Amino acid sequence: MPTEVLMPALSPTMEEGTLAKWLVKEGDTVSSGDLLAEIETDKATMEFEAVDEGVIGKILVEAGSEGVKVNTPIAVLLEEGESTDDIETMSEAPAPKAASDEDADADTAPANGSEAPATPAPAAPTGSDGTRIFASPLARRIAAQKGLDLAQVKGSGPGGRIVKADVEAAEAAPAPKADKPAEKAAAPVAAAPAGASADAVAKMYADRPHEEVKLDGMRKTVAARLTEAKQTIPHFYLRRDVRLDALLKFRSTLNKQLETRGVKLSVNDFIIKACALALQQVPAANRVWAGDRMLQLKPSDVAVAVAVDGGLFTPVLKDAEMKSISALSAEMKDLASRARDRKLAPHEYVGGTFAISNLGMFGIDNFDAVINPPHGAILAVGAGSKKPVVGEDGELTVATVMSVTLSVDHRVIDGALGAELLQAIIGNLENPIGMLA
């Protein structure tokens, strides 16, 4: 029987993708490991390989198609002796009925065996973004009678399908009484969504010149994960100033010595090393939240936010405490370059316990970063600037000061432990020679 080639999940967060380009055509013979297509995930463009051998009998999803759900059939592979006629036979075969769907035809058929009611189920509804809402015929009929918006109903059936019990449990606005046509229908009692609908927002700006910007996979994922982070992670924030004069002097000396090797260290390279060592100095803070437990890592795997067109990556520098500052600098440059080209593999941006987000190069003095789950904390780094400070001798002087803010997941790290971690980071930055010991 022909084999369906399914849309793969090429990254841990991928739910849908864009089939950017087919590398084969109908009639081509492929073997296991041959490249079939280029697929844009929420993070990168990746090549998709065949896992079986056969002939491409039919391409079901055209190149350039967006929003293709994971596990959706995108092509059909024919084995030896099969033809395109077998594909048609396969598509005409009736789909098996889900035994758990209580809205099966048996629910809608009269018990006495008479003909089913003449009232047809409403047409399959779609959401405000045009995507189809999967609901059984009976659920659609009940929703229409109750005045329910199926887009606001969460399905409990197979694959999230809305079934009878879901619409019966939902509340809706009562229909206006026939004998009082002038009386307005009551306002819906179901909870309204947190934000206005896409159509409502579009109407607000209908008379203003604008253009719609489509959401790609990365932007959808960033929006979903950061919304989840702010809603579910109990953030708290610790702020400190760092005096950078010793670090800047030490960096200048090192860069002169490394000039012949083509190495130029940035302040960010020192920050990565300082955080990696601090996680070793305060090991109880080297943790992630795992739902019903915490995982405490032994190595310092530090993620660094990299801005790319349309979103951001957080590539992870693994075992950062073991690497020299120059090695970290070279690795970070490579990861950042490939991140901007969207060429990172999933294992290069998944994991880590701690992250760094540096906006100092944009002149930002300080800000609060959002924790990237399941990380336990993220350090927001501002710009270093000259400021008046009181010296050790009590006299007023000028120093280069950088503001940092540690965003902490209170489920993983308590206040005192977070303060200890931040103190260790600052101690490393203000005494940079010690990071080479």
C-alpha positions in Angstrom: 0.0 0.0 0.0 1.3 3.5 -0.8 3.2 5.2 2.1 2.3 8.7 3.2 5.3 11.0 3.8 4.4 13.2 6.8 5.5 16.7 7.7 8.3 16.1 10.2 8.9 17.9 13.5 12.4 19.2 12.9 12.7 21.1 16.2 11.4 20.5 19.7 9.0 23.5 19.5 7.8 23.0 16.0 4.1 22.6 15.5 3.9 23.7 11.9 6.2 24.8 9.2 6.7 26.1 5.7 7.5 23.6 2.9 10.0 26.0 1.3 11.2 23.9 -1.6 10.8 20.4 -3.0 14.1 18.7 -4.0 12.4 15.9 -5.9 9.5 15.7 -8.3 6.7 13.2 -9.0 8.1 10.0 -10.6 11.6 10.3 -9.0 13.0 7.3 -7.3 14.4 7.9 -3.8 16.3 5.9 -1.2 16.6 6.2 2.5 18.7 9.3 3.3 18.0 11.1 0.1 17.0 14.8 0.5 13.3 15.3 -0.2 12.6 19.0 0.7 13.7 22.1 2.5 11.4 23.0 5.4 11.3 26.2 7.4 10.8 25.5 11.0 10.1 28.0 13.8 13.9 28.5 14.0 15.7 27.6 10.8 15.5 26.2 7.3 16.4 22.5 7.4 16.7 19.7 4.9 14.3 16.7 5.2 15.5 13.3 4.3 13.6 10.2 3.1 13.4 7.3 5.6 12.0 4.8 3.1 12.8 3.9 -0.5 10.4 4.1 -3.4 9.0 6.4 -6.1 7.4 9.8 -5.4 3.9 9.0 -6.6 2.2 12.3 -5.7 3.2 15.6 -4.1 0.3 16.6 -1.8 1.6 20.0 -0.6 3.0 22.5 -3.0 6.4 24.3 -2.5 5.9 27.6 -0.6 2.9 26.3 1.4 2.9 27.9 4.9 1.4 26.7 8.1 1.7 23.0 7.3 0.9 21.1 10.5 3.3 18.5 11.8 2.3 14.9 10.8 0.2 16.3 7.8 0.7 14.1 4.7 2.9 16.1 2.2 3.6 13.4 -0.4 2.9 9.7 -1.2 5.6 7.2 -1.7 5.0 4.2 -4.0 6.7 0.8 -3.4 7.7 -1.6 -6.2 4.7 -2.8 -8.2 2.4 0.1 -7.0 1.0 2.8 -9.3 -0.9 6.1 -9.0 -4.1 4.1 -9.1 -3.3 2.8 -5.7 -3.1 6.3 -4.4 -6.7 7.0 -5.6 -7.9 3.8 -4.0 -6.3 4.8 -0.8 -7.8 8.3 -0.8 -11.3 6.9 -1.6 -11.2 4.4 1.4 -13.5 5.6 4.2 -11.7 6.9 7.2 -12.1 4.8 10.3 -14.4 6.2 12.9 -12.9 7.1 16.2 -14.4 4.8 18.8 -14.0 7.4 21.6 -15.9 10.1 19.7 -19.3 10.3 21.4 -20.6 12.4 18.6 -20.5 9.5 16.1 -23.5 9.0 13.8 -25.0 6.7 16.4 -25.5 9.8 18.6 -27.5 11.6 15.9 -29.6 8.8 14.5 -33.1 8.4 16.0 -33.5 5.3 18.3 -36.5 4.1 16.4 -34.5 3.7 13.1 -36.4 6.4 11.3 -34.7 8.9 9.0 -32.3 11.4 10.6 -33.6 14.9 11.2 -33.7 17.0 8.0 -31.8 19.9 9.6 -28.2 19.7 8.3 -25.2 20.5 10.5 -23.8 23.9 9.9 -20.8 24.1 7.6 -17.4 23.4 9.1 -16.5 26.7 10.9 -13.2 28.6 10.6 -11.4 30.8 13.1 -10.6 34.4 12.6 -7.3 33.5 11.0 -9.0 31.3 8.4 -7.9 28.0 9.9 -10.6 25.2 10.1 -12.1 24.4 13.5 -12.6 20.7 13.8 -16.0 19.8 15.4 -18.5 17.0 15.0 -21.7 17.6 13.1 -23.8 17.3 16.3 -21.4 19.7 18.1 -21.8 22.3 15.3 -25.6 21.9 15.4 -25.8 22.4 19.2 -23.4 25.4 19.0 -25.6 27.1 16.4 -28.6 26.6 18.6 -26.9 28.0 21.6 -25.3 30.9 19.8 -21.8 29.6 20.6 -18.6 30.7 18.9 -16.7 27.5 18.4 -13.5 29.4 18.2 -13.9 29.9 22.0 -14.6 26.3 22.8 -11.7 23.9 23.7 -12.2 20.5 22.2 -11.6 17.3 24.2 -12.1 14.8 21.3 -9.3 13.1 19.3 -6.8 15.7 18.0 -8.6 18.5 19.8 -11.9 17.9 18.0 -14.9 19.7 19.6 -17.5 17.1 20.6 -21.0 17.2 22.1 -19.9 17.4 25.7 -17.7 20.4 25.0 -20.5 22.6 23.6 -23.0 21.4 26.2 -20.6 22.4 28.9 -20.0 25.8 27.3 -22.1 28.8 28.0 -23.4 31.3 25.4 -25.7 34.3 25.1 -29.4 33.4 25.2 -31.2 34.0 22.0 -33.7 36.9 22.0 -37.2 35.9 22.8 -39.5 35.8 19.8 -42.3 37.7 21.5 -40.0 40.6 22.3 -38.2 41.5 19.1 -37.1 44.9 20.4 -35.3 43.4 23.4 -31.6 43.0 22.9 -29.9 39.7 23.6 -28.0 39.5 26.8 -24.3 39.9 26.8 -22.3 36.6 26.6 -21.5 35.2 30.0 -18.5 33.2 28.8 -15.2 34.8 29.7 -14.0 37.2 27.0 -10.5 36.6 25.6 -7.7 38.6 27.2 -7.1 40.6 24.0 -9.3 41.8 21.2 -9.8 39.5 18.3 -7.8 39.9 15.1 -10.9 41.1 13.2 -11.7 43.6 16.0 -8.2 45.1 15.9 -8.3 45.2 12.1 -11.6 47.2 12.2 -10.0 49.7 14.6 -7.4 50.6 12.0 -9.5 50.1 8.9 -9.4 53.8 8.0 -5.7 54.2 8.6 -3.0 53.4 6.0 -1.3 50.2 7.0 -0.1 46.8 5.7 -0.5 43.4 7.3 2.7 41.6 8.4 2.2 37.9 8.3 3.5 35.9 11.3 6.2 33.4 10.4 7.0 30.3 12.5 9.6 32.0 14.5 7.4 35.0 15.5 4.5 32.7 16.4 6.8 30.6 18.6 8.4 33.7 20.3 4.9 35.1 21.0 3.7 31.8 22.4 6.7 31.0 24.6 7.1 34.5 26.0 3.4 34.8 26.8 3.6 31.4 28.6 6.7 32.6 30.4 5.1 35.8 31.8 1.9 34.0 32.7 3.3 30.9 34.4 6.8 31.9 35.7 6.9 33.9 39.0 9.6 36.4 38.0 11.4 38.5 40.5 14.3 40.9 39.7 17.6 41.7 41.3 19.5 44.8 40.2 23.2 45.8 40.7 25.8 48.1 39.2 29.2 46.7 38.1 32.4 48.8 37.9 34.1 47.9 34.6 37.3 49.8 34.8 39.5 46.9 35.8 37.8 44.6 33.2 38.2 47.2 30.4 41.9 47.6 31.3 42.5 43.9 31.4 40.6 43.4 28.1 42.7 46.0 26.4 45.9 44.3 27.5 44.7 40.9 26.4 43.6 42.1 23.0 47.0 43.6 22.3 48.6 40.3 23.1 46.1 38.3 21.1 46.2 40.7 18.1 48.7 38.5 16.2 46.2 35.6 16.5 43.4 37.6 15.1 41.5 37.4 18.4 39.5 40.4 19.8 37.6 39.8 23.0 34.4 41.7 23.7 32.9 42.7 27.1 30.2 40.1 26.4 32.8 37.3 26.2 33.9 38.2 29.8 30.2 38.3 30.9 29.7 34.8 29.5 32.7 33.5 31.4 31.7 35.3 34.6 28.3 33.8 34.6 29.6 30.3 33.8 32.0 30.5 36.7 29.3 31.9 39.0 27.1 28.9 38.3 29.9 26.7 39.6 30.5 29.0 42.6 26.8 28.8 43.5 25.8 25.4 42.2 22.3 25.4 43.8 21.4 28.1 41.3 22.4 26.0 38.3 18.9 24.6 37.9 15.9 24.3 35.6 12.2 23.9 36.3 10.9 20.5 35.2 7.2 20.7 36.2 7.2 18.3 39.1 10.9 18.5 40.0 14.0 20.6 39.5 17.1 19.5 37.5 20.4 20.7 38.9 23.1 20.6 36.2 26.8 20.0 36.9 28.2 21.9 33.8 27.6 25.5 33.1 25.6 25.6 29.9 25.0 29.3 29.2 22.6 30.5 26.5 23.1 33.9 24.9 20.3 35.8 23.1 21.0 36.7 19.5 18.7 39.0 17.6 17.8 37.9 14.1 15.5 39.2 11.5 12.0 38.6 12.8 12.9 37.1 16.2 15.8 35.8 18.2 17.8 32.7 19.0 19.4 31.6 22.2 22.4 29.4 21.2 23.9 27.5 24.1 27.6 27.5 25.0 28.0 24.2 26.7 30.6 23.5 29.4 31.4 27.2 29.3 33.2 27.1 32.7 35.9 24.8 31.1 36.7 27.0 28.1 39.0 29.9 27.9 37.6 33.4 27.2 39.1 33.3 23.7 37.5 29.9 23.0 34.2 31.2 24.2 34.6 34.3 22.0 35.3 32.2 18.8 32.4 29.8 19.6 30.0 32.7 20.2 30.9 34.5 17.0 30.3 31.2 15.0 26.9 30.5 16.7 25.8 34.1 16.3 26.7 34.1 12.6 24.9 30.9 11.9 21.9 32.0 14.0 21.5 35.1 11.8 21.5 32.8 8.7 19.1 30.4 10.5 21.5 27.6 10.1 21.7 26.4 13.7 20.8 22.8 14.4 18.3 22.2 17.3 20.9 20.8 19.7 22.8 24.1 19.4 19.9 26.2 20.8 18.1 23.8 23.1 19.1 23.4 26.7 21.1 25.5 29.2 20.1 26.6 32.7 20.9 30.3 32.4 20.8 33.0 29.7 22.3 36.4 28.9 20.6 39.2 27.0 22.8 42.2 26.3 21.3 45.4 24.9 24.2 47.6 25.9 25.4 48.1 22.4 22.1 49.9 21.7 22.7 52.4 24.5 20.1 50.8 26.8 21.0 51.6 30.4 18.9 48.8 32.0 15.9 46.5 31.3 14.2 43.4 32.6 14.5 40.3 30.5 11.9 37.6 30.3 13.1 34.1 31.4 13.3 31.5 28.6 11.7 28.4 30.1 12.9 26.0 31.5 15.9 28.2 32.5 16.1 29.3 36.1 17.3 32.9 35.4 18.4 35.4 32.8 20.8 38.3 33.1 19.9 41.6 31.4 23.0 43.6 30.6 22.9 47.4 29.9 25.5 49.8 28.6 28.6 50.8 30.4 28.9 54.5 30.9 31.0 57.0 32.9 29.4 58.0 36.2 30.4 59.7 39.4 31.1 57.3 42.2 32.5 57.4 45.7 36.0 55.7 45.7 37.4 53.5 48.3 39.1 56.5 49.9 35.8 58.2 50.2 36.5 60.8 47.5 34.2 61.4 44.6 35.6 60.0 41.3 34.5 58.8 37.9 34.1 55.2 36.9 32.7 53.1 34.1 29.5 51.6 35.5 27.3 48.9 33.9 23.8 48.1 35.2 22.7 44.5 35.2 19.3 42.9 36.2 18.9 39.3 37.1 15.4 37.9 36.3 14.8 34.9 38.5 12.2 32.1 38.5 11.1 32.0 42.2 10.1 28.4 41.9 13.8 27.5 41.2 15.8 30.2 43.0 14.9 32.0 46.2 15.8 35.6 46.9 18.9 35.0 48.9 20.2 32.4 46.5 19.6 34.7 43.6 21.4 37.5 45.4 24.4 35.2 46.0 24.5 34.2 42.3 24.4 37.9 41.2 27.2 38.7 43.7 29.3 36.0 42.3 28.8 37.3 38.7 29.7 40.8 39.8 32.8 39.6 41.7 34.1 37.8 38.6 33.5 40.9 36.4 35.2 43.3 38.8 38.2 41.0 39.4 38.7 39.6 35.8 42.1 38.3 36.3 40.6 35.7 38.8 38.6 34.2 35.9 41.9 33.0 34.4 42.9 31.1 37.5 
